[in-house]
């Protein structure tokens, strides 16, 4: 009986953590200016900084929105932007 209760509590805790994580992902404010730490890496061949990678990961839910914006598409979809995303291990979304 104890192991069933313990297992149920663990499963409930995991579900709560997953839901909390998805809520955090939904709470991201999409502001392309948040990617400013990546500007030098995208505009040149310099490697991205840890701050750039952190911001890119944070803004990941917004990338499709940026790619659909005609004013931003050229920057976000550029070969250097793709290199930065690969270096930061942020998958390029299929939009």
N, C-alpha and C positions, 0 to 999 in steps of 0.2 A: 504494500500500500504506500509506503514511504517513497519508494523509487518512482512510482507513477506520479505522485504529487510533485516530486523534485523534477522529474522530466517535464511535466506540464508547466511548471514555473519557468524552467529554462527555455522551453519553446515559446512561452508567452513573452519572456524577456527579449528573445531574438526577434520576434515579430515587432515588438515595440521599437527596437533599435532600427530595424529596417524601415518602418514607417516614419520614424523621426528623421532618418537620413533622407528619405524622399521628400519630406516636408522642407528640409533645409535646402535641397536642390531646387525646389519650387520657389523658395524665398529669395533667390538671386535677383538682384536688380540689374537688368541688362543695360549697361552703359559702356559703350565702346572705349570711352576714356579710361576705363579700368585696365585696359590693355596697354596703356602708355609705357609700362616697364618693358614691353616687348618691341617697342618702336625701332630701337637701334638694331635689334636682331633681325627684324623683318625687312628693314630697309638696306641692310648690309649682310655680309656673311659672318658677322660676329655671333658667337654662341649665345643662347639665351641665358639670362641670369636666373638664379633660383626664385627670385621675386616674380620674374616674367612667367616662369612655369606655374607658380602658385596662382597667379592671376588668370592664366589661361585655363587651368583646371577649374577655377572658380566660375569662370565665364562660359564654360563648356555648354551649359544649357542654352546659351544665347547665340552660339555660333551660326546656327541656321538663320536666325533673324538677321545677323550681320551679313551673311552670304546672300540673302535675298534683297538687301538694300543696295541699289545701284551705285550709291556713293561709296560704299564700303567694300563691295564685292571684289574689286581688283586687288585690294590690300589683303583681305582675308583669304582669298583663293590663290594668292601669288605663290610661286615656287618656294620663295624664302619663308613665307608663312607656313607652308606645309612642312618645310625642314624644321622650323621651330616647334611645330606641333609634334612631329616625330621625335625630336630630341627630348621634349618634355613628356613624351608618352601620352599625348592627348589624341585620341582617334579623331580623324576628320569625319564629321557626320555626313551621311547621305541625306540631302535635303530635297 
